[in-house]
Amino acid sequence: MSLEQRIGSERKQTAMSKALEEQSDAELRGALAKGELGEKKRIVAEEILRRRQQAKAEELKRKYKWFGSLAAAFSLLLLSLKRFWRR
């Protein structure tokens, strides 16, 4: 085994030594892009990324829910003023 192959396999082992749940999004995406994961681990990593993304989206929805309500109220106000001015 050449030095380059040994270094590559050591990097692969180091990158995958942590449990998938403990790896950051960037690490998981990198491992998926490089094809370092087996079939089952690839599926698990994709699901982990999907759930993390969903959790982030839910957090944003919860955090900025008031903004959507305010925009809807403003739109309804504009529509009612437009109808009022037409008469």
PyMOL CGO cylinders between C-alpha atoms (Angstrom):
from pymol import cmd
from pymol.cgo import CYLINDER

trace = [
    CYLINDER, 0.00, 0.00, 0.00, 1.46, 3.36, -0.98, 0.3, 1, 1, 1, 1, 1, 1,
    CYLINDER, 1.46, 3.36, -0.98, 1.78, 6.30, 1.35, 0.3, 1, 1, 1, 1, 1, 1,
    CYLINDER, 1.78, 6.30, 1.35, -1.00, 8.20, -0.43, 0.3, 1, 1, 1, 1, 1, 1,
    CYLINDER, -1.00, 8.20, -0.43, -3.40, 5.28, -0.10, 0.3, 1, 1, 1, 1, 1, 1,
    CYLINDER, -3.40, 5.28, -0.10, -2.55, 4.86, 3.57, 0.3, 1, 1, 1, 1, 1, 1,
    CYLINDER, -2.55, 4.86, 3.57, -3.09, 8.57, 4.28, 0.3, 1, 1, 1, 1, 1, 1,
    CYLINDER, -3.09, 8.57, 4.28, -6.38, 8.46, 2.39, 0.3, 1, 1, 1, 1, 1, 1,
    CYLINDER, -6.38, 8.46, 2.39, -7.63, 5.46, 4.36, 0.3, 1, 1, 1, 1, 1, 1,
    CYLINDER, -7.63, 5.46, 4.36, -6.51, 7.06, 7.65, 0.3, 1, 1, 1, 1, 1, 1,
    CYLINDER, -6.51, 7.06, 7.65, -8.44, 10.23, 6.76, 0.3, 1, 1, 1, 1, 1, 1,
    CYLINDER, -8.44, 10.23, 6.76, -11.48, 8.16, 5.93, 0.3, 1, 1, 1, 1, 1, 1,
    CYLINDER, -11.48, 8.16, 5.93, -11.27, 6.32, 9.25, 0.3, 1, 1, 1, 1, 1, 1,
    CYLINDER, -11.27, 6.32, 9.25, -10.76, 9.56, 11.16, 0.3, 1, 1, 1, 1, 1, 1,
    CYLINDER, -10.76, 9.56, 11.16, -13.69, 11.25, 9.43, 0.3, 1, 1, 1, 1, 1, 1,
    CYLINDER, -13.69, 11.25, 9.43, -15.97, 8.30, 10.11, 0.3, 1, 1, 1, 1, 1, 1,
    CYLINDER, -15.97, 8.30, 10.11, -14.73, 7.60, 13.65, 0.3, 1, 1, 1, 1, 1, 1,
    CYLINDER, -14.73, 7.60, 13.65, -17.42, 9.85, 15.12, 0.3, 1, 1, 1, 1, 1, 1,
    CYLINDER, -17.42, 9.85, 15.12, -21.01, 8.64, 15.12, 0.3, 1, 1, 1, 1, 1, 1,
    CYLINDER, -21.01, 8.64, 15.12, -23.05, 10.08, 12.28, 0.3, 1, 1, 1, 1, 1, 1,
    CYLINDER, -23.05, 10.08, 12.28, -25.29, 11.98, 14.70, 0.3, 1, 1, 1, 1, 1, 1,
    CYLINDER, -25.29, 11.98, 14.70, -22.26, 13.73, 16.21, 0.3, 1, 1, 1, 1, 1, 1,
    CYLINDER, -22.26, 13.73, 16.21, -20.90, 14.97, 12.89, 0.3, 1, 1, 1, 1, 1, 1,
    CYLINDER, -20.90, 14.97, 12.89, -21.61, 18.47, 11.66, 0.3, 1, 1, 1, 1, 1, 1,
    CYLINDER, -21.61, 18.47, 11.66, -23.65, 19.12, 8.56, 0.3, 1, 1, 1, 1, 1, 1,
    CYLINDER, -23.65, 19.12, 8.56, -20.51, 20.04, 6.64, 0.3, 1, 1, 1, 1, 1, 1,
    CYLINDER, -20.51, 20.04, 6.64, -18.79, 16.79, 7.61, 0.3, 1, 1, 1, 1, 1, 1,
    CYLINDER, -18.79, 16.79, 7.61, -21.81, 14.73, 6.58, 0.3, 1, 1, 1, 1, 1, 1,
    CYLINDER, -21.81, 14.73, 6.58, -22.17, 16.55, 3.26, 0.3, 1, 1, 1, 1, 1, 1,
    CYLINDER, -22.17, 16.55, 3.26, -18.46, 16.11, 2.60, 0.3, 1, 1, 1, 1, 1, 1,
    CYLINDER, -18.46, 16.11, 2.60, -18.60, 12.39, 3.33, 0.3, 1, 1, 1, 1, 1, 1,
    CYLINDER, -18.60, 12.39, 3.33, -21.66, 12.01, 1.09, 0.3, 1, 1, 1, 1, 1, 1,
    CYLINDER, -21.66, 12.01, 1.09, -20.03, 13.97, -1.73, 0.3, 1, 1, 1, 1, 1, 1,
    CYLINDER, -20.03, 13.97, -1.73, -16.84, 11.94, -1.56, 0.3, 1, 1, 1, 1, 1, 1,
    CYLINDER, -16.84, 11.94, -1.56, -18.72, 8.65, -1.39, 0.3, 1, 1, 1, 1, 1, 1,
    CYLINDER, -18.72, 8.65, -1.39, -17.02, 7.65, 1.85, 0.3, 1, 1, 1, 1, 1, 1,
    CYLINDER, -17.02, 7.65, 1.85, -20.16, 6.07, 3.31, 0.3, 1, 1, 1, 1, 1, 1,
    CYLINDER, -20.16, 6.07, 3.31, -21.65, 2.66, 2.69, 0.3, 1, 1, 1, 1, 1, 1,
    CYLINDER, -21.65, 2.66, 2.69, -25.23, 2.29, 1.49, 0.3, 1, 1, 1, 1, 1, 1,
    CYLINDER, -25.23, 2.29, 1.49, -26.85, 2.11, 4.93, 0.3, 1, 1, 1, 1, 1, 1,
    CYLINDER, -26.85, 2.11, 4.93, -24.75, 4.91, 6.40, 0.3, 1, 1, 1, 1, 1, 1,
    CYLINDER, -24.75, 4.91, 6.40, -25.47, 7.05, 3.34, 0.3, 1, 1, 1, 1, 1, 1,
    CYLINDER, -25.47, 7.05, 3.34, -29.20, 6.65, 3.89, 0.3, 1, 1, 1, 1, 1, 1,
    CYLINDER, -29.20, 6.65, 3.89, -28.86, 7.44, 7.59, 0.3, 1, 1, 1, 1, 1, 1,
    CYLINDER, -28.86, 7.44, 7.59, -26.68, 10.50, 6.88, 0.3, 1, 1, 1, 1, 1, 1,
    CYLINDER, -26.68, 10.50, 6.88, -29.19, 11.83, 4.33, 0.3, 1, 1, 1, 1, 1, 1,
    CYLINDER, -29.19, 11.83, 4.33, -32.01, 11.38, 6.84, 0.3, 1, 1, 1, 1, 1, 1,
    CYLINDER, -32.01, 11.38, 6.84, -30.01, 13.14, 9.56, 0.3, 1, 1, 1, 1, 1, 1,
    CYLINDER, -30.01, 13.14, 9.56, -29.38, 16.09, 7.23, 0.3, 1, 1, 1, 1, 1, 1,
    CYLINDER, -29.38, 16.09, 7.23, -33.04, 16.15, 6.18, 0.3, 1, 1, 1, 1, 1, 1,
    CYLINDER, -33.04, 16.15, 6.18, -34.23, 16.21, 9.81, 0.3, 1, 1, 1, 1, 1, 1,
    CYLINDER, -34.23, 16.21, 9.81, -31.74, 18.90, 10.80, 0.3, 1, 1, 1, 1, 1, 1,
    CYLINDER, -31.74, 18.90, 10.80, -32.88, 21.05, 7.89, 0.3, 1, 1, 1, 1, 1, 1,
    CYLINDER, -32.88, 21.05, 7.89, -36.51, 20.51, 8.87, 0.3, 1, 1, 1, 1, 1, 1,
    CYLINDER, -36.51, 20.51, 8.87, -35.73, 21.49, 12.48, 0.3, 1, 1, 1, 1, 1, 1,
    CYLINDER, -35.73, 21.49, 12.48, -34.03, 24.68, 11.28, 0.3, 1, 1, 1, 1, 1, 1,
    CYLINDER, -34.03, 24.68, 11.28, -37.03, 25.53, 9.08, 0.3, 1, 1, 1, 1, 1, 1,
    CYLINDER, -37.03, 25.53, 9.08, -39.44, 24.93, 11.97, 0.3, 1, 1, 1, 1, 1, 1,
    CYLINDER, -39.44, 24.93, 11.97, -37.33, 27.18, 14.20, 0.3, 1, 1, 1, 1, 1, 1,
    CYLINDER, -37.33, 27.18, 14.20, -37.43, 29.96, 11.60, 0.3, 1, 1, 1, 1, 1, 1,
    CYLINDER, -37.43, 29.96, 11.60, -41.18, 29.56, 11.22, 0.3, 1, 1, 1, 1, 1, 1,
    CYLINDER, -41.18, 29.56, 11.22, -41.65, 29.79, 14.97, 0.3, 1, 1, 1, 1, 1, 1,
    CYLINDER, -41.65, 29.79, 14.97, -39.27, 32.71, 15.30, 0.3, 1, 1, 1, 1, 1, 1,
    CYLINDER, -39.27, 32.71, 15.30, -40.76, 34.81, 12.47, 0.3, 1, 1, 1, 1, 1, 1,
    CYLINDER, -40.76, 34.81, 12.47, -44.40, 33.76, 12.71, 0.3, 1, 1, 1, 1, 1, 1,
    CYLINDER, -44.40, 33.76, 12.71, -45.35, 37.30, 13.72, 0.3, 1, 1, 1, 1, 1, 1,
    CYLINDER, -45.35, 37.30, 13.72, -43.85, 38.66, 10.51, 0.3, 1, 1, 1, 1, 1, 1,
    CYLINDER, -43.85, 38.66, 10.51, -46.19, 36.55, 8.37, 0.3, 1, 1, 1, 1, 1, 1,
    CYLINDER, -46.19, 36.55, 8.37, -49.17, 37.67, 10.41, 0.3, 1, 1, 1, 1, 1, 1,
    CYLINDER, -49.17, 37.67, 10.41, -48.12, 41.29, 10.07, 0.3, 1, 1, 1, 1, 1, 1,
    CYLINDER, -48.12, 41.29, 10.07, -47.68, 40.97, 6.29, 0.3, 1, 1, 1, 1, 1, 1,
    CYLINDER, -47.68, 40.97, 6.29, -51.11, 39.32, 5.96, 0.3, 1, 1, 1, 1, 1, 1,
    CYLINDER, -51.11, 39.32, 5.96, -52.75, 42.07, 8.01, 0.3, 1, 1, 1, 1, 1, 1,
    CYLINDER, -52.75, 42.07, 8.01, -51.03, 44.77, 5.95, 0.3, 1, 1, 1, 1, 1, 1,
    CYLINDER, -51.03, 44.77, 5.95, -52.16, 43.11, 2.71, 0.3, 1, 1, 1, 1, 1, 1,
    CYLINDER, -52.16, 43.11, 2.71, -55.75, 42.95, 3.91, 0.3, 1, 1, 1, 1, 1, 1,
    CYLINDER, -55.75, 42.95, 3.91, -55.56, 46.58, 4.95, 0.3, 1, 1, 1, 1, 1, 1,
    CYLINDER, -55.56, 46.58, 4.95, -54.33, 47.59, 1.48, 0.3, 1, 1, 1, 1, 1, 1,
    CYLINDER, -54.33, 47.59, 1.48, -57.10, 45.60, -0.20, 0.3, 1, 1, 1, 1, 1, 1,
    CYLINDER, -57.10, 45.60, -0.20, -59.80, 47.16, 1.97, 0.3, 1, 1, 1, 1, 1, 1,
    CYLINDER, -59.80, 47.16, 1.97, -58.41, 50.68, 1.37, 0.3, 1, 1, 1, 1, 1, 1,
    CYLINDER, -58.41, 50.68, 1.37, -58.34, 50.02, -2.37, 0.3, 1, 1, 1, 1, 1, 1,
    CYLINDER, -58.34, 50.02, -2.37, -62.02, 49.01, -2.31, 0.3, 1, 1, 1, 1, 1, 1,
    CYLINDER, -62.02, 49.01, -2.31, -62.88, 52.02, -0.14, 0.3, 1, 1, 1, 1, 1, 1,
    CYLINDER, -62.88, 52.02, -0.14, -61.18, 54.46, -2.56, 0.3, 1, 1, 1, 1, 1, 1,
    CYLINDER, -61.18, 54.46, -2.56, -62.93, 52.93, -5.58, 0.3, 1, 1, 1, 1, 1, 1,
    CYLINDER, -62.93, 52.93, -5.58, -66.37, 53.83, -4.20, 0.3, 1, 1, 1, 1, 1, 1,
]
cmd.load_cgo(trace, "trace")
